[in-house]
Amino acid sequence: MGNDADGECFHFCTYYGRCYRTHHQRISKEFAGAKDVQWETGKAFVKATFTLHGQVMFAYYSNDASLLAVTRNITTNQLPMGLLTDVKKNYANYWISDLFEMVADNETSYYVTLESADSRVVLKSTDSTTWQVYKKKRRTTYNAVFSSWF
């Protein structure tokens, strides 16, 4: 169910039967030139995935078409230097599986998912200088499962 934002207008309806013509109009206005727009619905939001200037972006709208947040995947070279240095120093034994920038309420945040053989950590930065642990999960290893059986 996609269309270019500046192409023919279409109705995007959820399974509730509500049409999101306003969402289409908003993305055309807020992200002029957006291409390959794809729409998805959640319980409390509508997500638009689109390409703008060669970058895949995601815009999240409330059901009443208010813009909630915009995200884009980034590379480590696009992180502020202090954040990159901290990740390299404190998480050297981890690999990055996800890294994105989010703008909401005129505030920019960064999220990075770091993984190792036995854990997964999601860090968040709201000040572009320090990370806070957003989520942390220890992986269950086969050795731990098997040792509990014997």
C-alpha positions as CSV (number, residue, x, y, z in Angstrom):
1,M,0.0,0.0,0.0
2,G,2.4,2.7,-1.0
3,N,2.6,5.8,-3.1
4,D,4.9,8.7,-3.6
5,A,3.9,11.4,-1.2
6,D,3.6,14.0,-4.0
7,G,1.7,11.6,-6.3
8,E,-2.0,10.9,-6.5
9,C,-3.7,11.1,-3.2
10,F,-4.9,7.9,-1.8
11,H,-6.9,6.8,1.2
12,F,-5.1,4.6,3.7
13,C,-7.6,2.7,5.8
14,T,-7.0,0.7,8.9
15,Y,-9.0,-2.4,9.8
16,Y,-11.1,-0.1,11.9
17,G,-12.3,1.5,8.7
18,R,-10.9,5.0,9.4
19,C,-9.2,6.7,6.5
20,Y,-5.9,8.5,6.9
21,R,-6.1,11.1,4.1
22,T,-4.8,13.7,6.6
23,H,-1.7,11.7,7.2
24,H,-0.9,11.6,3.5
25,Q,-1.4,15.3,3.3
26,R,0.9,15.9,6.3
27,I,3.8,13.8,5.0
28,S,3.5,15.6,1.6
29,K,3.8,19.0,3.4
30,E,6.4,18.1,6.1
31,F,8.6,16.0,3.9
32,A,8.3,17.5,0.4
33,G,9.9,15.2,-2.1
34,A,9.3,12.0,0.0
35,K,9.2,8.9,-2.2
36,D,8.1,5.3,-1.9
37,V,5.9,6.1,1.0
38,Q,4.6,2.9,2.8
39,W,2.1,3.0,5.6
40,E,1.6,0.8,8.6
41,T,-0.7,1.1,11.6
42,G,-0.2,0.5,15.3
43,K,-2.6,0.7,18.1
44,A,-1.7,4.3,18.9
45,F,0.2,5.5,15.8
46,V,0.5,5.4,12.1
47,K,4.0,4.8,10.7
48,A,5.2,6.1,7.3
49,T,8.3,4.7,5.8
50,F,9.7,6.7,3.0
51,T,12.9,7.9,1.2
52,L,14.0,11.5,1.3
53,H,17.2,12.6,-0.4
54,G,18.4,9.0,-0.7
55,Q,17.9,8.3,3.1
56,V,15.2,5.9,4.4
57,M,13.2,7.6,7.1
58,F,10.3,6.7,9.4
59,A,7.7,9.2,10.6
60,Y,5.3,8.3,13.4
61,Y,1.9,10.1,13.6
62,S,-0.8,9.9,16.1
63,N,-4.2,8.8,14.9
64,D,-5.2,12.4,14.6
65,A,-2.2,13.1,12.3
66,S,0.0,14.9,14.8
67,L,3.7,14.2,14.1
68,L,5.1,12.2,17.1
69,A,8.7,11.4,16.0
70,V,11.0,11.0,13.0
71,T,13.7,8.4,13.0
72,R,16.5,7.3,10.6
73,N,19.1,4.7,10.7
74,I,22.6,6.1,11.0
75,T,26.2,4.9,10.8
76,T,28.7,5.2,13.6
77,N,30.4,8.0,11.8
78,Q,27.2,10.1,12.2
79,L,27.2,9.7,16.0
80,P,28.5,12.7,18.1
81,M,32.2,12.0,18.8
82,G,31.6,11.7,22.6
83,L,29.0,9.0,22.1
84,L,31.1,7.1,19.6
85,T,34.2,7.2,21.9
86,D,32.1,6.0,24.9
87,V,30.8,3.0,22.9
88,K,34.3,2.1,21.7
89,K,35.8,2.4,25.1
90,N,33.1,0.7,27.3
91,Y,31.6,-1.8,24.9
92,A,34.6,-3.0,22.9
93,N,33.5,-6.7,23.1
94,Y,30.1,-5.9,21.6
95,W,28.9,-5.4,18.1
96,I,26.3,-2.9,17.0
97,S,23.1,-4.4,15.6
98,D,21.0,-1.3,15.4
99,L,21.8,2.5,15.5
100,F,19.3,5.3,14.9
101,E,18.6,8.9,15.5
102,M,15.2,10.1,16.7
103,V,13.7,13.6,16.7
104,A,10.7,14.2,18.8
105,D,9.4,17.5,20.3
106,N,12.4,19.2,18.7
107,E,14.8,17.0,20.8
108,T,17.3,14.7,19.1
109,S,18.0,11.3,20.8
110,Y,20.3,8.5,19.8
111,Y,19.7,4.7,20.3
112,V,22.2,2.0,19.9
113,T,21.7,-1.8,20.3
114,L,24.9,-3.6,21.3
115,E,25.2,-7.4,21.4
116,S,27.7,-9.9,22.7
117,A,27.5,-13.7,22.9
118,D,25.8,-13.5,26.3
119,S,23.9,-10.1,26.4
120,R,22.1,-7.4,24.6
121,V,22.1,-3.8,25.7
122,V,20.2,-0.8,24.3
123,L,21.6,2.6,25.1
124,K,19.9,5.9,24.8
125,S,21.3,9.4,24.7
126,T,19.2,12.5,25.0
127,D,22.0,15.0,25.5
128,S,24.4,13.9,22.7
129,T,27.2,13.5,25.2
130,T,26.3,10.5,27.5
131,W,24.6,7.2,27.3
132,Q,22.0,5.7,29.6
133,V,21.0,2.1,29.7
134,Y,17.6,1.9,28.2
135,K,17.2,-1.9,28.2
136,K,19.4,-4.8,29.1
137,K,18.9,-8.5,28.5
138,R,21.0,-11.5,29.3
139,R,21.0,-14.3,26.7
140,T,20.2,-17.8,27.7
141,T,23.0,-20.1,26.7
142,Y,22.7,-23.7,25.9
143,N,25.2,-24.6,28.6
144,A,23.1,-22.9,31.2
145,V,20.0,-24.7,30.0
146,F,21.7,-28.1,29.9
147,S,23.5,-27.7,33.3
148,S,20.1,-27.0,34.9
149,W,18.8,-30.4,33.6
150,F,21.7,-32.4,35.2
